[in-house]
Amino acid sequence: MTWRGPRTSGKDPLLAKSAHYKRNRAHWQRLRLPCAICHRAIDYDGPRTINGKQNSRSLVVGHIVSRYHAKRMGWTEAMINATSNTRPECRACSNKSGARLGWQVQQANANRGVRIGKTDAHRW
């Protein structure tokens, strides 16, 4: 894999660990529900990493309507990050659903002829 530079530019502000992030995480930690996708127990108190690898059972606060779709529908940041639009997920399920959405978006862009690259040279 080639190094593509620091990933600080273009950072999604909805991913920033702000008040809504802490509020939603605390809400689901209090309820201690199982994963909304696979229905297995979530490791609420365990470490997020084990021996340098992600703990696949740790808590991730997922969105019911994804950030991508919500932005396209014109939702505000408050609507996207409302507690009613979040659910508890284990890290394994969250990673799978995020990868699936990314693949679907890439396929849709490819079908429309949109290319995402470093330059726009392909258009000329």
C-alpha positions as CSV (number, residue, x, y, z in Angstrom):
1,M,0.0,0.0,0.0
2,T,1.3,3.4,-0.9
3,W,1.3,6.2,1.7
4,R,-1.2,8.8,0.8
5,G,-0.2,11.5,3.2
6,P,-1.8,12.6,6.5
7,R,-5.6,12.1,6.7
8,T,-6.3,15.3,8.6
9,S,-7.6,17.2,5.6
10,G,-11.1,16.6,4.6
11,K,-12.0,15.2,8.0
12,D,-15.8,14.7,8.5
13,P,-16.8,17.1,11.4
14,L,-19.6,14.7,12.3
15,L,-17.0,12.2,13.4
16,A,-15.4,14.5,15.8
17,K,-15.6,13.5,19.4
18,S,-17.8,16.3,20.6
19,A,-20.7,16.5,23.0
20,H,-23.1,14.4,21.0
21,Y,-20.5,11.6,20.7
22,K,-20.1,11.5,24.5
23,R,-23.8,11.8,25.2
24,N,-24.8,9.0,22.8
25,R,-22.0,6.7,24.0
26,A,-23.0,7.2,27.7
27,H,-26.6,6.6,26.8
28,W,-25.9,3.2,25.3
29,Q,-23.4,2.2,28.0
30,R,-26.1,2.8,30.6
31,L,-28.7,0.6,28.8
32,R,-26.2,-2.2,28.0
33,L,-28.2,-3.7,25.2
34,P,-26.8,-6.4,22.8
35,C,-25.6,-5.5,19.3
36,A,-28.5,-4.2,17.2
37,I,-27.2,-6.2,14.2
38,C,-26.0,-9.6,15.4
39,H,-27.8,-9.6,18.8
40,R,-24.6,-10.8,20.6
41,A,-23.4,-9.3,23.9
42,I,-21.2,-6.2,23.7
43,D,-18.1,-5.7,25.8
44,Y,-19.1,-2.4,27.4
45,D,-16.3,-2.3,30.0
46,G,-13.5,-4.0,28.1
47,P,-10.6,-2.3,26.3
48,R,-11.1,-1.0,22.7
49,T,-7.8,-2.7,21.7
50,I,-6.3,-6.0,22.7
51,N,-2.6,-6.5,21.9
52,G,-2.7,-3.7,19.4
53,K,-5.7,-5.1,17.6
54,Q,-9.3,-3.9,17.8
55,N,-11.6,-5.6,20.2
56,S,-14.3,-6.8,17.9
57,R,-16.9,-6.9,20.7
58,S,-16.3,-3.3,22.0
59,L,-19.1,-0.7,21.8
60,V,-19.5,1.4,18.6
61,V,-22.4,3.8,18.4
62,G,-23.8,3.3,15.0
63,H,-26.3,5.3,13.0
64,I,-29.7,3.8,11.9
65,V,-29.8,6.1,8.9
66,S,-26.2,6.4,7.9
67,R,-24.4,9.8,7.9
68,Y,-24.0,9.5,4.1
69,H,-27.7,9.0,3.4
70,A,-28.8,11.5,6.0
71,K,-26.6,14.2,4.5
72,R,-28.0,13.5,1.0
73,M,-31.5,13.8,2.5
74,G,-30.6,17.2,3.9
75,W,-30.6,16.3,7.6
76,T,-28.9,18.7,10.0
77,E,-26.0,17.6,12.2
78,A,-28.3,17.5,15.2
79,M,-30.8,15.2,13.4
80,I,-28.0,12.9,12.2
81,N,-26.5,12.5,15.7
82,A,-29.8,12.4,17.7
83,T,-30.0,9.5,20.1
84,S,-33.1,8.3,18.3
85,N,-30.9,7.8,15.1
86,T,-28.2,5.8,16.9
87,R,-28.0,2.2,18.1
88,P,-25.4,0.0,19.9
89,E,-23.2,-2.1,17.6
90,C,-20.2,-4.3,18.2
91,R,-17.1,-3.2,16.3
92,A,-17.2,-6.2,14.0
93,C,-20.7,-5.5,12.8
94,S,-20.0,-1.8,12.5
95,N,-16.9,-2.4,10.4
96,K,-18.9,-4.7,8.1
97,S,-21.8,-2.3,7.6
98,G,-19.5,0.6,7.0
99,A,-17.5,-1.4,4.4
100,R,-20.7,-2.5,2.7
101,L,-22.0,1.1,2.4
102,G,-18.6,2.3,1.1
103,W,-18.7,-0.4,-1.6
104,Q,-22.3,0.5,-2.6
105,V,-21.4,4.2,-2.9
106,Q,-18.3,3.3,-5.0
107,Q,-20.4,1.1,-7.3
108,A,-23.1,3.8,-7.7
109,N,-20.4,6.4,-8.6
110,A,-18.8,4.0,-11.1
111,N,-22.2,3.4,-12.8
112,R,-22.8,7.1,-13.1
113,G,-19.3,7.6,-14.5
114,V,-18.0,9.5,-11.5
115,R,-14.3,8.8,-10.8
116,I,-12.7,9.7,-7.6
117,G,-9.0,10.2,-8.0
118,K,-6.1,12.6,-7.5
119,T,-6.6,14.5,-10.7
120,D,-9.4,15.4,-13.2
121,A,-7.2,14.4,-16.1
122,H,-9.6,11.6,-17.1
123,R,-12.2,14.3,-18.0
124,W,-10.1,15.9,-20.7
